[in-house]
Amino acid sequence: MIKPQMRKTATLLSLMIAISILSVCCRQLTTTSASEAESATPINSRDYCPAIHALIKNAKSNIRIMAYQTFFYTDFPDSDSNLFIKELGEARKRGVQVWVLLETSNWDENVEAQNKEYGKRLEAEGVTVFFDKFDITSHQKVAIVDDYATVVASNNWSHYSLWQNNEVAVIAWSAPVAKAFSDYMNERLIEAGHQPLPPTSAVKKVDAKKLGYKTYPAQQMIPIPNREYFPKVHEAFQNAQKRIRVLQRTAQYYTILPSYSQKELKPGEPVSQMNTLLKDLIEAKKRNVDVQVVLDAEMRKRKSTGDWKVDTANEDFAMRLLAGDVAVFYDSLETQTHAKMVMVDDWVVVGSTNWTHNAIEQGNEASIMIQSKELAQVYYQYFEDRKKEGIPVTPETDLNAMKNKMEQEDKQ
């Protein structure tokens, strides 16, 4: 007879083994070849929301969604994030399998409450809803449709993210990429104590051409979730030949480990991998690589109080880059740049990964790395558009001084 404690230990060991196997499988499926005729479609900023509507409405077999922040707007019933609930419910009525994994937060009560409310409304529509492990931030934003079309994005399901912020996203038309991110979702489910989803193999699939999407051929597509992100981006920076572009919501340099860190520093190891990425950019510039960085620096007036607010979170990182002779810009001060994008020569990286310790070294994130000269040009132009909207950073640039000036002008 097996004792209860032995059963519990055996179950725990089984879960740990399953996570390890899934992690290996995901890594083994990361690179796809051009012979598979895979392609990608950029859906940046205002193109993201219509794409999600179209993919849900045209799904034939199954939908998997991983979301960090979801909003239901009681006062605005026709909001797009509200309509996503209805459309996912209609997909279920068509016989499409729908699974949604949402973030639960041990540090943000608002995110917790919003996602719980959204989850209840999804369940009322017949959608199967899961919540992640409570003490891990699951910041990924991924939708997988018919085991073929995978959306990897910086977008949350909120009005600001869908219709106001600067965001980046891509549809990867690729069965191996869909499989890799489906495995990743199962890892997150097991991590939270749920059973993994059953394997699926859609016979009928969404079709890019039928949906009217222009596609760009991809030589390689590499999913880089969680701890896969840093080594791939670090390697790309070290091998850059001509140009590097970085467009980031948050980029931080660390002189000490943050209080929440679970990391134990080894002798000679950098405090944070973000510090290494900053060094990589400066070293690339010394090799005569054209390196340019655009960072968010939102400045706005609060409607509720009339006070002016400025986000200076990226100021230290910007000044350190500037000291290394890297060209740095702040985005439009009127619009939040919530994008997380890196470009190295013909490679593009988009997804949910901020340049913070929690994102790169601890939390759950999802990004994808795509090699495509044609696709890269689209994202380079997106970068140029954001740069033109913003301002160049100089040693004299002082965001707080700019905010004070705006306040004085506003009073006059």
C-alpha positions in Angstrom: 0.0 0.0 0.0 1.4 3.4 -1.0 1.3 6.0 1.8 -0.4 9.4 1.1 3.0 11.3 1.5 4.6 8.9 -1.0 1.8 9.5 -3.5 2.3 13.3 -3.1 6.0 13.0 -3.6 5.5 10.8 -6.7 3.0 13.3 -8.2 5.4 16.2 -7.6 8.3 14.3 -9.2 6.0 13.5 -12.2 5.2 17.1 -12.7 8.8 18.2 -12.5 9.8 15.5 -15.0 7.0 16.6 -17.3 8.1 20.3 -17.2 11.7 19.3 -18.0 10.6 17.2 -21.0 8.4 20.0 -22.3 11.2 22.5 -21.9 13.5 20.3 -24.0 10.9 19.7 -26.6 10.2 23.5 -26.9 13.9 24.2 -27.3 14.3 21.5 -29.9 11.5 22.9 -32.0 12.8 26.5 -32.0 14.4 26.7 -35.5 12.4 26.3 -38.6 13.7 26.1 -42.2 12.8 28.0 -45.3 11.9 24.8 -47.1 8.7 24.7 -45.0 7.5 27.9 -46.8 6.9 29.7 -43.6 6.1 33.4 -43.5 5.2 36.2 -41.2 2.8 39.2 -41.1 3.6 42.3 -39.1 0.5 43.6 -37.2 1.9 46.6 -35.3 -0.1 49.1 -33.3 -3.5 49.6 -34.8 -3.2 46.5 -37.0 -3.2 44.1 -34.1 -6.8 44.4 -33.0 -8.4 43.7 -36.4 -6.1 40.7 -36.8 -7.2 39.1 -33.5 -10.8 39.6 -34.5 -10.2 38.0 -37.9 -8.3 35.0 -36.5 -10.9 34.2 -33.8 -13.8 34.6 -36.3 -12.1 32.3 -38.9 -10.6 29.7 -36.5 -11.5 26.2 -37.7 -10.2 23.8 -35.0 -8.7 25.4 -31.9 -7.5 28.5 -30.2 -5.0 28.9 -27.4 -4.5 32.3 -25.7 -2.0 33.4 -23.1 -2.7 37.0 -21.8 -1.2 39.1 -19.1 -3.8 41.9 -18.7 -7.4 41.7 -19.9 -10.1 44.4 -19.5 -13.9 44.2 -19.6 -15.4 47.7 -19.9 -18.9 47.8 -18.3 -19.5 51.3 -19.5 -18.3 50.6 -23.1 -20.0 47.3 -24.2 -18.6 47.5 -27.7 -15.0 47.8 -26.7 -12.8 45.4 -28.6 -11.6 43.5 -25.5 -15.3 42.9 -24.7 -16.0 41.7 -28.2 -13.1 39.2 -27.9 -15.1 37.4 -25.2 -18.2 37.2 -27.4 -16.2 36.1 -30.4 -14.4 33.4 -28.5 -17.8 32.2 -27.2 -19.1 32.1 -30.8 -16.0 30.0 -31.8 -16.9 27.5 -29.1 -20.4 27.2 -30.5 -18.9 26.4 -33.9 -17.1 23.5 -32.2 -13.7 25.2 -32.0 -11.7 24.3 -28.9 -10.7 27.4 -26.9 -8.3 27.6 -24.0 -7.2 30.8 -22.2 -4.4 31.2 -19.7 -4.5 34.4 -17.6 -2.1 36.0 -15.1 -2.8 36.1 -11.4 -0.7 38.6 -9.6 0.9 38.7 -6.2 1.9 42.3 -6.6 -0.8 44.1 -8.6 -4.3 43.8 -7.2 -5.8 45.6 -10.2 -4.5 43.0 -12.7 -5.7 40.2 -10.5 -9.2 41.6 -10.2 -9.5 42.5 -13.9 -8.4 39.0 -15.1 -10.6 37.2 -12.6 -13.6 39.2 -14.0 -12.6 38.6 -17.6 -12.1 34.9 -16.9 -15.6 34.5 -15.4 -17.1 36.1 -18.5 -15.1 33.8 -20.7 -16.3 30.8 -18.8 -19.9 31.9 -19.1 -19.3 31.7 -22.9 -18.1 28.2 -22.7 -14.4 28.9 -22.8 -12.0 26.9 -20.7 -10.0 29.3 -18.5 -6.8 28.7 -16.5 -4.8 30.9 -14.2 -1.0 30.9 -13.9 1.1 30.3 -10.8 0.4 33.0 -8.3 4.0 34.0 -7.4 5.3 34.1 -11.0 4.5 37.0 -13.4 3.2 35.6 -16.6 3.6 38.5 -18.9 3.4 36.7 -22.3 0.9 37.8 -24.9 0.3 35.0 -27.4 -2.5 33.6 -29.5 -2.3 30.3 -31.4 -4.9 29.4 -33.9 -5.4 26.1 -35.6 -1.9 24.8 -34.7 -0.6 27.1 -37.4 -1.0 30.9 -36.9 0.8 32.3 -33.9 0.5 35.9 -32.8 3.4 37.0 -30.6 2.8 40.6 -29.3 3.5 43.3 -26.8 -0.2 44.1 -26.7 -2.4 43.7 -23.6 -6.2 43.4 -24.1 -7.0 46.9 -23.0 -8.3 50.0 -24.9 -5.0 51.9 -24.5 -2.9 49.0 -25.7 -5.2 48.2 -28.6 -5.9 51.7 -29.8 -3.5 54.2 -28.4 0.0 52.9 -27.5 2.8 52.1 -29.8 2.9 48.3 -29.9 4.6 45.6 -32.0 3.3 42.2 -33.0 3.7 39.5 -35.6 1.7 36.6 -37.0 4.0 33.6 -37.6 2.4 31.3 -40.2 4.2 28.1 -39.1 3.1 24.8 -37.6 6.5 24.3 -35.8 6.3 27.7 -34.2 2.7 27.0 -33.1 3.8 23.7 -31.6 6.6 25.3 -29.7 4.4 27.9 -28.1 1.7 25.3 -27.4 4.3 23.3 -25.6 5.3 26.5 -23.7 1.6 27.0 -22.7 1.6 23.4 -21.3 4.7 24.2 -19.3 2.9 27.2 -17.7 -0.1 25.0 -17.0 1.9 22.3 -15.3 3.9 25.0 -13.4 0.5 26.2 -12.0 -0.7 22.7 -11.0 -3.0 22.2 -14.0 -3.0 19.3 -16.4 -1.4 20.0 -19.8 -3.7 20.4 -22.8 -4.2 17.4 -25.1 -2.1 17.4 -28.3 -4.0 18.7 -31.3 -3.4 18.6 -35.0 -5.8 20.8 -37.0 -6.8 19.5 -40.4 -8.6 22.7 -41.3 -6.6 25.9 -40.7 -6.9 29.7 -41.0 -5.4 30.9 -44.3 -3.4 34.1 -44.6 -4.4 34.7 -48.2 -8.1 34.2 -47.6 -7.8 36.7 -44.7 -6.2 39.2 -47.1 -2.8 39.3 -45.3 0.4 40.1 -47.0 3.1 37.7 -45.9 6.9 37.9 -45.8 9.1 34.9 -46.4 11.1 33.9 -43.3 14.4 32.0 -43.5 14.3 31.2 -39.8 11.8 31.5 -36.9 13.0 31.0 -33.4 10.6 31.2 -30.4 12.6 32.6 -27.5 10.4 32.5 -24.4 11.7 33.0 -20.8 15.4 32.3 -20.4 15.9 31.7 -24.1 15.7 35.4 -24.8 18.9 36.7 -23.4 21.4 34.3 -25.0 19.9 34.7 -28.4 19.8 38.5 -28.3 23.2 38.7 -26.7 24.6 36.5 -29.5 22.9 38.5 -32.2 24.4 41.8 -30.8 27.9 40.2 -30.7 27.5 39.1 -34.4 25.9 42.3 -35.7 27.5 43.4 -38.9 25.7 46.6 -40.1 22.9 47.8 -37.8 21.1 47.4 -34.6 17.8 49.0 -33.5 16.2 48.7 -30.1 12.6 50.0 -29.3 11.8 49.4 -25.7 9.1 50.2 -23.2 11.4 49.7 -20.2 15.2 49.3 -20.1 17.0 49.3 -16.7 20.6 49.1 -15.5 21.3 47.5 -12.1 24.0 48.3 -9.7 22.6 45.9 -7.1 20.2 43.0 -7.4 16.5 44.0 -7.0 14.9 42.9 -3.7 12.7 40.4 -5.5 15.6 38.7 -7.2 16.0 34.9 -6.8 19.5 35.1 -8.3 22.7 34.1 -6.5 25.6 36.0 -8.0 28.7 34.0 -8.9 32.2 35.7 -8.7 32.7 38.0 -11.7 29.1 37.6 -12.9 27.3 40.8 -13.9 24.6 42.0 -11.5 22.0 41.7 -14.3 21.8 40.5 -17.9 20.5 43.9 -18.9 23.9 45.3 -18.0 25.4 42.9 -20.5 23.0 43.9 -23.2 23.9 47.6 -22.6 27.6 46.7 -22.9 26.9 44.7 -26.1 25.3 47.8 -27.7 28.3 50.0 -26.8 30.8 47.3 -28.0 28.9 47.0 -31.3 29.1 50.8 -31.7 32.9 50.6 -31.3 32.9 48.0 -34.1 31.3 50.7 -36.3 27.9 49.0 -36.3 25.1 51.6 -36.7 23.4 51.4 -33.3 20.2 53.4 -32.4 17.9 53.1 -29.5 14.4 54.5 -28.9 13.1 54.4 -25.3 9.7 55.3 -23.8 9.4 58.6 -21.9 5.7 59.3 -21.6 4.7 62.8 -20.4 1.1 63.6 -19.8 -1.4 65.5 -17.7 -3.6 63.6 -15.4 -7.3 64.3 -16.2 -8.3 63.5 -12.6 -5.9 65.8 -10.8 -4.6 68.1 -13.5 -1.0 67.2 -12.4 1.7 66.4 -14.9 3.4 63.1 -14.9 6.6 61.9 -16.6 8.1 58.5 -16.8 11.8 58.6 -16.1 12.4 54.9 -15.6 14.6 54.7 -18.7 16.6 57.8 -18.0 19.6 56.1 -16.4 19.9 53.5 -19.2 19.6 56.2 -21.8 22.5 58.2 -20.3 24.7 55.2 -20.0 24.2 54.4 -23.6 24.9 58.0 -24.5 28.1 57.9 -22.6 29.1 54.9 -24.8 28.5 57.0 -27.9 25.2 55.2 -28.8 22.5 57.3 -30.5 19.5 57.4 -28.1 16.0 58.9 -28.6 12.9 59.3 -26.5 9.7 58.5 -28.2 6.8 60.9 -28.6 6.2 62.3 -25.1 2.4 62.2 -25.8 2.2 58.5 -26.5 3.3 55.5 -24.5 5.7 53.2 -26.5 4.8 49.8 -25.0 6.6 47.9 -27.8 9.5 45.5 -27.1 11.5 45.2 -30.3 15.1 44.4 -31.4 16.5 44.4 -34.9 19.9 43.1 -35.9 20.7 43.2 -39.6 18.0 41.0 -41.1 16.8 39.6 -37.8 13.7 40.9 -36.0 12.7 40.2 -32.3 9.2 41.1 -31.1 7.2 40.0 -28.1 6.5 40.8 -24.5 10.0 40.9 -23.1 11.0 44.2 -21.4 14.6 44.8 -20.5 14.2 44.3 -16.8 15.6 41.8 -14.4 12.2 40.2 -13.7 11.3 39.9 -17.4 14.6 38.5 -18.7 15.8 36.5 -15.7 12.7 35.4 -13.7 9.2 35.9 -15.2 7.3 34.2 -18.0 7.7 36.0 -21.3 7.2 35.2 -25.0 9.2 36.6 -27.9 10.1 35.4 -31.3 13.2 35.9 -33.5 12.7 36.0 -37.2 15.2 36.2 -40.0 13.7 37.9 -43.0 15.1 40.8 -45.0 11.7 41.9 -46.2 10.1 41.7 -42.8 13.0 43.5 -41.2 12.4 46.5 -43.5 8.9 46.9 -42.2 10.1 47.0 -38.6 13.0 49.3 -39.5 10.5 51.7 -40.9 8.3 51.4 -37.8 11.4 52.2 -35.7 12.1 55.3 -37.9 8.5 56.5 -37.5 8.8 56.3 -33.7 12.2 58.1 -33.8 10.8 60.9 -35.9 8.0 61.4 -33.4 10.4 61.7 -30.6 13.4 63.7 -29.5 17.2 63.0 -29.5 18.7 62.5 -26.1 21.7 64.7 -25.2 23.6 65.0 -21.9 21.5 68.0 -21.2 18.1 66.2 -21.6 16.3 66.4 -18.3 12.8 64.9 -18.3 11.8 66.3 -15.0 12.8 69.8 -16.1 10.8 69.3 -19.3 7.8 68.3 -17.2 8.2 71.4 -14.9 8.3 73.6 -18.0 5.1 72.0 -19.3 3.4 72.6 -15.9 4.4 76.3 -16.0 3.2 76.7 -19.6 -0.1 75.0 -18.7 -0.7 77.4 -15.8 -0.2 80.4 -18.0 
